[in-house]
Amino acid sequence: MDIWAYFVLDEMEEDHLELFDHKKAQKLAKAVLPIAEKYHRAKWLGLENIPEEVFLGVGNHTGMHFMPESVLWVAKYQNEQRSIPMLTLIHHMAHRLANLLKLPVNELGLLEANRQNALDALRAGYAVTVYPGGDRDVARPFSDRHNINFFDHLGYVKMAIKAQVPILPIVGCGGGETLFVLNSGEKFAEWTGLKRFAKIHTWPLYFSFPFGLHLGHLPHFELPLPSQMTMSVLKPIYLTDYGPRDAENPEVVEQINREVLSVMQSELDKLSKRRVPIIGKIF
């Protein structure tokens, strides 16, 4: 099997939950969190809303591979040493690249994003955080950075219903200002087959520090701008009125998705009001 086939084939070896090393994840979080919080002048809202039970966290994330919303949330949760350990789903390409480089992603609780991995984790007693917007979320244009869109990815709702766990919305504001995406490159990704064969929907053109314009997701040296970040954890949305069979009901799934998007967008609207890029709220 060549390297390209490794990235595009779907039938890969499944992640193993037993590889997760909670202590290793907490140790890394303890090192990363104070740096990220200070660099981004992070403000936290609603931490009291985190339930002491298994939940499915649903977040937005921008800023290309920097993804400060994700870094801050995962590091914050792991650092607080809560009774329910948390795993996070990441894009399959990022996960497979990390495995290829022999990085301990599974040990740190970063699982390849697929429904079965999430269901297995939830049913095993882990909280799970997902980012339904995928690469179209992280590569959204600068002008669109304050809009939340999951692009009709409804699998997270089905997972929560099947596992009978609440959905915990986590809203981040400021990540899209760590660099400047000029164009998401969705048409290019579709034309080249990246969307079909590698599940990559974008090939963005963006400006970052210190070397200016870049194209695509290929790694290179760059630094995130010190954009002020505000993270808000909203009240959990409980699904007690629904049973596992409702996961196959499109109307129910879409209704719950609309509710999640609505509360998250409303919160992001508040967080972004009177905000100056990079600097944050002025009053």
Buried (B, 14 or more C-beta within 10 A) or exposed (E): EEEEEEBBEEEBEEBEBEEBBBEBBBBBBEEBBEEBBEBBBBBBBBEEBBBEEBBBBBBBBBBBBBBBBBBBBBBBBBBEEEEBBBBBBBBBBBBBBBBEEEEBBBBBBBBBBBBEBBBBBBBBEBBBBBBBBBBBBBBBBBEEBBBBBBEEBBBBBBBBBBBBBBBBBBBBBBBBBBBBBBBBBBEBBBEBEBBEEBBBBBBBBBBBEEEEEBEBBEEEEBEBBBBBBBBBBBEBBBBEEBEEEBBEBEEBBEBBBEBBBEBBBEBBBEBBEEBEBEEBBEE
